[in-house]
Amino acid sequence: MVGVAYDLLANPQGAVRSTFEKAVSSSGFNPASLNGKDWGALDLFHQFLFDQANLSQVPILNGETIKWVQPNTLVRFRGMIQDMLGNEFYVGVYKDGSVWRTNKFMDVSHFPMPYSSSSSSDMQVWERRLLYCVPVPGQNSWTEPSSESAMNRCVDCTSQQREKRRRMDDEPVDHMDMVVSDDGCQGSPCTKKMKEDGHPSMSSQTQEAINEGICSHMSVVPNTDRDSLPCLVKIYDSPESDLKLNDVFEFIGVLTFDSEVPVDKDDHDELSNGFSEDALAHLPPNKVPRLHCLIHRKLTVPDFLHSSPTMEPKPHLVKEIRAALLRHLTAVLGNDSFAAHFMLLHLLSRVHTRVDTLAVGKLSLNLTGFSKESVSLFGHRLSHAVKDLLPFTHCIPLTVEYLNSASLAPKKDYETNRLITGVLQLAEGSHLIIDETQLESGTLNSVGVENATLLKTLMELQKVEYDFKYYKMEMAADVQMLIISEGKSNILPADIVIPFQPSSVDSSEVVAAEALEAWRWYLATVKSLPHSIESEMQKVVEDDLVEARQTDRTIGSRDFNRWLTMGRLMCASFGETSLSLEHWQMVKELERLRRERLK
């Protein structure tokens, strides 16, 4: 019997069980030989979410929506992988009498489970990976969809479930949907639970409370906001190479939690995973929701744009948007159009490849000439403008006190088996503004020296050194860095240094929402365009580099790399994929004017 058709949004676990029962009923299917592999459940969800375009119907889980989203329903969590907690063992399939059952994608066993002393042929232990995920650090509010639609769906779902329970009171009970207690009594409020190591434990939480969910309560996770809700994601059917630390993913799966589950560190048996057990002891279910992942997909910046136009980055369209964005940046920078041109190239930069220790494509920028007074005006404007344009932004007010006390590098805590995050554990494509105008003379302690070195390494190599106590490990990064300072920064040597020279303090410009959406689309799209240099242009570039070296012997490989990066970014800023003579001449002129301004 396949069973009833389940609502994949409201009862995804029912759909999983239904596909399992269908697979078991087919000839030649042996559940004991699955070893955790998919039996067809994922195809059902792929078809529903993507082929039938129902992904937008799945609510996004965050600190706001968790107040309304039902437990045991399908949700999406968008976040960064902050820590990888290893693998967890659980009972994947088992025999209930003569019937095979599965516990995949769930923490709750809906039917009696055999004890661990049962025959191994009647119970198979599988593995799943544990990822501790957090909202993307520095994620700006405009990237978040409205939670109103999720709340409305939750209210509708709750109403439907209450109506279903009223109907069930007048109908014969179906054994397949009953909760069975330890002593076999059907309909008992007691529920057979699996601990997070995969074995039964008792909970006093009633099935009624599970069905009601958190629509009838204030919040299952107390004292959370939109930006702070973490999530423990349980991964199935995916190779380890698919998911890496600091990657940003959308995880689609079943939300489970139990605010009354006690965490007993002494409860241990032969099937529990000691490593993950220690880590989970510090992540109780009533604080950190669990998501059993069915489908995951890596996110890029365009995935955070709500109204991104469905159009190709054609040059004529890109030129119009580019001109409008340049005017906006010029107004933000007090009519300093020269600085605005470099700011645009900076916002388009990204690490597109690595050659030995060189991070090719980065373009850090140091705007000098700021004072404590002017930074309060132009620094605030610039920070606000960047937040409106890019999805992940940060600002560090650099002082001696900050350097001497801040935790910039992530550090491993072996007592909890957790990676403690640091300020510089950032997602790819993040933007970092460092304000040096408050930096005064003082003495750096050992922490301050280490932090200054960390920032310098990030600036020059786009790497962050993680502290694992017994050893250090360099992790690749891709962070746009903008330094605001009075004079040239002595701590952070940027790729480009420009004296900031505003000519106006007025900024009465009101930016329309449509313009912001177009600029966000532009920055996210053109920075990913491919790039090439035709053989004829390559000869022109080489000749120009040789001539520049002969004219000024102080020019070295770092300058050449910067010019080539600026050429690529200038080309991309116009929506082009091949460097033209016009764009190369523009780069040379910008560099000439920059050197004049530095004199």
Salt bridges, closest charged atoms under 4 A:
ASP83 OD2 - ARG418 NE 3.12
GLU88 OE1 - ARG128 NE 2.67
GLU88 OE1 - LYS234 NZ 3.27
ASP96 OD2 - ARG101 NH2 3.31
ASP107 OD1 - ARG128 NH2 3.77
ASP107 OD1 - LYS234 NZ 3.42
ASP107 OD2 - HIS292 NE2 3.17
GLU144 OE1 - ARG226 NH1 3.66
GLU163 OE1 - ARG166 NH2 2.80
ASP182 OD1 - LYS192 NZ 2.36
GLU196 OE1 - LYS234 NZ 2.67
GLU196 OE2 - ARG290 NH2 2.37
ASP197 OD2 - LYS195 NZ 3.19
GLU208 OE1 - ARG165 NE 3.54
GLU212 OE1 - ARG162 NH2 3.17
GLU212 OE2 - ARG165 NH2 2.97
ASP237 OD2 - LYS104 NZ 2.82
ASP247 OD1 - LYS298 NZ 3.68
GLU250 OE2 - ARG76 NH1 3.05
GLU250 OE2 - ARG78 NE 2.90
GLU250 OE1 - ARG297 NE 2.71
ASP258 OD2 - LYS193 NZ 3.16
ASP267 OD2 - LYS195 NZ 2.90
GLU277 OE1 - HIS268 ND1 3.57
ASP303 OD1 - ARG297 NH1 3.73
ASP336 OD2 - ARG597 NH1 2.94
ASP388 OD2 - HIS384 NE2 3.32
GLU440 OE2 - LYS372 NZ 2.78
GLU450 OE2 - LYS472 NZ 3.66
GLU460 OE1 - LYS456 NZ 3.19
GLU474 OE1 - LYS463 NZ 3.68
ASP495 OD1 - LYS362 NZ 2.87
GLU509 OE1 - HIS328 ND1 2.86
ASP543 OD2 - LYS539 NZ 2.92
ASP544 OD2 - LYS588 NZ 3.20
ASP552 OD2 - ARG595 NH1 3.87
ASP559 OD1 - ARG562 NH1 3.10
GLU589 OE2 - ARG592 NH2 2.55
GLU591 OE2 - ARG562 NH2 2.75
GLU591 OE2 - ARG594 NH2 2.93
GLU591 OE2 - ARG595 NE 3.50
GLU596 OE2 - ARG592 NH1 2.70
